[in-house]
Amino acid sequence: PEMRFRTGINTAKVLVGNYGCDYRINYTALGDGVNLASRLESSNKTFDTVVMVSDSTRDGAAGEFHFRRLGRIMVPGKAEVVTVHELLCEQPEFCTVAQALTSDGKVLYHWGWVSRDVLLRASELYNQGVALFMSRDPRGAQQWLREALTVLPSDSPSKTLLKFCGSVAEAKTPCDGVLRVSK
């Protein structure tokens, strides 16, 4: 059977070990870094991504993987804004990220093959859009996100940010370049 899951990865100093007493013990990890990884895992649902990582993880894996900056987000339970990235693939020619459209229009990730060139081109276009969004220009971002969707029509992060830019522009509220992620 096929198994699907999402994960959040954060690199930080944490406490790891056996905690408890003589009659009940638990091996676990504790700390703010663990909590952020958990928040990233659940934040994947907003972008419909599979692997979301923090800046510290992306910096530690530089050169070994391709990442796409998803943007700055405010995660539940955290006061500060966090910059997050999607793990796209290793450096080889193909990436194991593909998407399928369900009958009700929701995009789900599944393991499959997408041309590395197509994925990286869509990522470049998305990066232009997210940079404009983070610079508080949601209307300018929309052009780049639409272009990303012409390259990779099933690209969930582009769809998510495009929708968010549209709602910000429609509401005529000031854009602060931050996406608020709900539980």
C-alpha positions in Angstrom: 0.0 0.0 0.0 1.1 3.5 -0.7 1.7 5.8 2.3 1.5 9.6 2.1 2.6 12.0 4.7 3.9 15.6 5.2 6.9 16.6 7.3 8.4 19.8 8.8 12.1 20.0 9.3 13.9 22.5 11.5 17.5 22.5 12.5 18.0 23.7 16.1 19.5 22.8 19.5 17.0 20.7 21.4 17.0 18.3 24.4 16.7 14.7 23.4 16.6 11.7 25.8 14.6 9.6 28.2 12.3 11.7 30.4 10.1 10.5 33.2 10.4 8.5 36.3 11.0 4.8 37.3 7.6 3.6 36.4 7.0 5.7 33.3 9.6 6.8 30.9 9.5 8.3 27.4 12.2 9.0 24.9 11.4 12.4 23.3 12.8 15.7 22.0 12.0 18.9 23.7 12.5 22.6 22.8 11.3 25.5 20.7 13.1 23.9 17.6 10.9 20.8 17.9 7.8 22.9 18.2 8.7 24.9 15.1 9.2 21.6 13.1 5.7 20.5 14.2 4.2 23.8 13.1 6.0 23.5 9.7 4.5 20.0 9.3 1.0 21.3 9.8 1.7 24.4 7.7 2.3 22.2 4.7 -1.4 21.9 4.4 -1.7 25.6 3.5 0.6 25.3 0.5 -0.3 21.6 -0.2 3.4 20.7 0.0 5.1 17.6 1.3 8.3 18.8 3.0 8.6 22.3 4.5 11.9 23.4 6.1 13.1 26.4 8.0 16.0 28.7 7.0 18.4 26.9 9.3 17.7 23.6 7.7 18.0 25.0 4.2 21.2 26.7 5.0 22.7 23.5 6.4 21.8 21.5 3.3 22.9 24.2 0.8 24.2 22.7 -2.4 22.8 19.2 -1.8 19.1 19.9 -2.5 17.0 22.4 -4.4 14.7 24.5 -2.3 12.0 27.0 -3.1 11.3 29.8 -0.7 7.6 29.7 0.1 7.6 33.0 1.9 7.3 34.4 5.4 4.6 32.9 7.5 3.1 33.4 10.9 2.5 30.0 12.4 0.0 29.2 15.2 1.5 29.5 18.6 4.6 31.6 17.5 4.9 35.3 17.9 7.6 35.8 15.3 7.5 35.5 11.5 9.3 32.5 10.0 10.7 32.2 6.5 10.0 28.7 5.1 11.1 26.7 2.1 9.8 23.7 0.2 12.3 20.9 -0.4 12.0 20.3 -4.1 14.5 17.6 -4.9 18.1 16.4 -4.7 20.5 17.6 -7.3 19.9 14.6 -9.7 18.1 15.1 -13.0 14.6 14.2 -11.8 12.7 15.2 -8.6 10.2 13.0 -6.8 7.5 15.6 -6.4 4.3 15.3 -8.5 0.7 16.4 -8.0 -2.7 15.1 -9.0 -6.0 16.9 -9.2 -8.9 15.2 -7.4 -12.5 15.4 -8.7 -13.4 18.1 -6.2 -10.6 20.4 -7.4 -8.2 19.9 -4.4 -4.6 19.3 -5.2 -2.8 16.4 -3.4 0.8 15.6 -3.6 1.9 12.1 -4.3 5.3 10.5 -5.2 5.9 10.6 -8.8 8.2 12.1 -11.4 8.3 15.7 -12.7 11.0 16.9 -15.1 13.7 18.8 -13.1 13.8 21.6 -15.6 10.0 22.2 -15.5 10.0 22.1 -11.7 13.0 24.4 -11.4 11.6 26.9 -14.0 8.2 27.0 -12.2 10.2 27.5 -8.9 12.1 30.5 -10.4 8.9 32.2 -11.5 7.3 31.5 -8.1 10.4 33.0 -6.4 9.9 36.2 -8.4 6.3 36.3 -7.3 7.0 35.6 -3.7 9.7 38.3 -3.6 7.2 40.9 -4.8 4.6 39.6 -2.3 7.2 39.9 0.5 8.0 43.4 -0.8 4.3 44.2 -0.3 3.3 44.1 -3.9 0.6 41.5 -4.3 -0.6 42.7 -7.6 2.9 42.5 -9.1 3.3 39.0 -7.6 0.2 37.8 -9.4 1.8 38.1 -12.8 4.8 35.9 -11.9 2.6 33.3 -10.2 0.3 33.1 -13.2 3.4 32.5 -15.4 4.6 29.8 -13.0 1.2 28.1 -13.4 1.6 28.1 -17.2 4.9 26.1 -16.8 3.5 23.8 -14.1 -0.3 24.0 -13.9 -0.6 21.8 -10.9 1.9 23.9 -8.8 0.1 24.2 -5.4 2.3 26.9 -3.8 1.7 29.2 -6.9 -2.1 28.6 -6.6 -2.1 29.2 -2.9 -0.1 32.5 -3.1 -2.0 33.7 -6.2 -5.3 33.2 -4.3 -3.9 34.9 -1.2 -2.6 37.9 -3.3 -6.1 38.1 -4.9 -7.9 38.2 -1.6 -5.4 40.9 -0.3 -5.9 43.0 -3.4 -9.7 42.5 -3.3 -10.0 43.4 0.4 -7.9 46.6 -0.3 -6.0 46.0 3.0 -2.3 46.8 3.3 -0.1 43.9 2.5 2.6 43.1 5.0 4.2 40.3 3.0 3.3 37.7 5.6 0.9 34.7 5.2 -1.0 33.8 8.3 -1.3 30.0 8.6 -4.2 28.6 10.6 -4.2 25.2 12.3 
